[in-house]
Amino acid sequence: MFKLNRILELELLEQTFIPRPYPEPNQGFWQTHSQIVLLFSKEIAYRVYDEFDKTEITYRENGDLIVCTKMPVDAWLIGYLLSFGAQVEIIEPTDLKSVLAAQALEIYKKNKP
């Protein structure tokens, strides 16, 4: 995924490229995306705004944020969620909670003093 908000300076060049067709779903490129519901603490709102579309974000009365999105449930997702530390809680799917907790426990075991 390329984030357009990371472009700091833009320069139009004469150089061109030959566009390639977008891969069709039956070419093995697509993964199944599951509905994910996450609760983020307001302290990490800056990152939620940067990484999720505003249409996926709702707010709790206390300022915490709920994100409803679709993502592939895979090893990348676990690492991504771990990057939020204790600032994220998985609401759905519930079985993803145990996968994340098991990974966090493994990290703890390898790094405990």
N, C-alpha and C positions, 0 to 999 in steps of 0.2 A: 504494500500500500504506500503510495506517495502522498505526503501531506503538503498541500499547496501553501499552508501557512508557514512552512519552513523556508519558502523562497524569500530571501532578504533583498536581493537585487535581481532585476529582470532585464535582460538584454536581448533584443530581437536580432537574430543572425540571418545571414543569407543562406546558410546551410539548411538542407531539407532532409527528409527521410522518407522511405517508402512505407506507408502504413501496412500493418499486417492485420488480417481479419481477427476479430475477437473469437476466442475458442468457444465452440459449442459445448453445452452441458454434457453431451455424450462422449466427449473426448477425455474424460477422466480428470479434468481440471477442477471440477466443482466438488465441494464437500457438502455434507448435510449440515445445515445450520439449525440449531435448537434455540428455542426461546429461553433467554437468560434474564433473570431479574436480580439486580444487585442493589444493595443499600450502601451508600457511601456517606461517611461523616462529612459535615460541612467544612472541616479543616482541609480536605483534599478537593474541594470544589473546583479549584483552578485547573486541576488535571482532568476532572470529569468534563468540564467545558471544552477543554482542548481535544479530548479523545472520543467524545460521543456527540452525536447530532442533537441539537436542542429539542427536536421532536421526540427524542427517546428519554428525556429527563423530566421528572416531576419532583415536587418539593414537599417535604414534610414541614409541619408547623415550626419545628425547632431548627430548620435550616438544612437538615440532612437531605440528601438527594437520592432518588430512586431512579434507576436506569432500567428500562425494558428494551432489550435488543435481541438480535439473532446473531449467533456466533457458532463456529464449529467447536464442538467439545473435544478437545485434543490436548496434547502435551503443551502446545503453545499457550492455550487458554489458561492452563494451570500456572505456568510461569508468569503470565501476564497478571493474573489475579494476585499472585504472591507479591508482585511488585508494588501493590497497594498496601502491603502489610496489614496491620490491624484496622485500617481505615475502610475496609470493605467487608460486607457480609453477604453471603449468597442467600437469596430468598428462594429462587427456583433455578434449575431443578434441584430438589433436595438431595439427590444422590451425589451431586457434584460437591456438596459440603464435605462428605466423608473423604472424597478423593483429594480435595484441597488440604484438609486437616492431616491426612496421612502423609502428604508431601511435606507439609510444614513440620510434622513430627520428625521425619527423616532429616530435615535440615537441622532441627534442634539437636538431635542425637549426634550428628557429625560435628557440631560446633559448640556444644555445651562446655562450659569451663571445667 
